[in-house]
Structure formats: C-alpha cells, structure tokens
Amino acid sequence: MKNSMSKAAGAVLGLALAGVLGATGGAQAQALPSVPAPAPAGTAVAGPSAVRAPASVIAQVEAATARQHAFAPNARVVCYSAHVQDIGWQAAVCDGQVAGTTGQGRRMEAVVIATRGVGGVCANAHLAEVGWQGWACAGEGAAVTVGTTGQSRRMEALGVQVGSGGVAAQAHIANYGWLNSAAGNPVYVGSTGQSLQMEAVRIWA
C-alpha cells in the first residue's frame, strides 16, 4: 500500500512539473517519502530534523486559522507562513494566498502550516544537501513546521497531506516562476534534483 501511494505521489509531482520542466528534460522523478496519517487533533509530531518556529509565529498561524474557521465554520481552511532569505518569518496568509516572494530571487527556507476542517495536516520539505527532511504532523488547529532556519538552506519542494479530502498547492521556483498547481492527498510541489530554490508557495484545501 505504501509503495502504491509513493508511486501515485511521484506521478502527481511529475504532472505538476511536466508543463514547465518537461520541455527542457529537467523533470526527473525521484523516490518520494511514504506518507503518514495526520496526527490526532491538538497534537504536533516533529520529523527527525524538523525546525521549530518561534512561538509567536506558531500562534499567529494558528490564530489566523481559527479566525478563518470562525467566519465559515464548515469551510476547509489552510493558513501558513514562510521563512524567507533576508526577511525571516512573514505574516500568516490563508487559502491560496502567496507566502514567500516572487521577482526578488529570495529562497524559501521553512514553512509553518495549520488547518481546520480537514482532519489535521502533515508536511515534508525537500532541502538542499538534505533531501526529504521527514514528515511532521499536527492535529486540527495546531501548526506544523518544516524546513530550516539559520542555515541559509533553500527549500526545493514541499509535500502536504491532510486527514480528509484533498489539498492543493502551487510552487514558484527559481528560473521558472509558477509551476502548474497540483491537487491530491498527498500533494507535492516544487522540484528535486534540479538545485532550484522554492521562492513562494500557495496552499488551499
């Protein structure tokens, strides 16, 4: 079952990149991590090398998620904040808004994600000189962090899984701009094996 999920996830990544990288021969499928189920509500489980965002950033992302949920209690809500080169942690955004930067050549280094109405969230970052970092999960309303800070290390790809239904995302990467959006559960956006930094991301459910 895990192997079939991994193959399916690889196909999603390949489709997401094909429209932009396929013409250059740059899109090369790589082994993707197996996917855990999101953690129970109110819990956070860190991956083996996950960074912990400052408490103020986590509180801001969780509060943004709670506000969005309060406005529309039946909605599927995803809020997130990016850590960006020379900027640090940005303000939280939600439901398909842009986190990160475009047109500035700044690498994304980490991201915090929290959800409501989707049964929790897991995330995994592909990092320069590290590869896939390892899945980290959080329950409903809690935030999860992947990536690194203070290491000048670029994030190259992002994987996201939710507890129920599907999730969608879109990555902006160096030299190519916005890739095609991808939807599924899990979903992978960005690139691997290209040494290309992610510069911005959009996530929605």
Salt bridges, closest charged atoms under 4 A:
ASP86 OD2 - ARG106 NH1 3.52
GLU109 OE1 - HIS83 ND1 3.07
GLU109 OE2 - ARG107 NE 2.70
GLU129 OE1 - ARG153 NH1 3.46
GLU156 OE1 - HIS126 ND1 3.08
GLU156 OE2 - ARG154 NE 2.70
GLU199 OE1 - HIS172 ND1 3.30
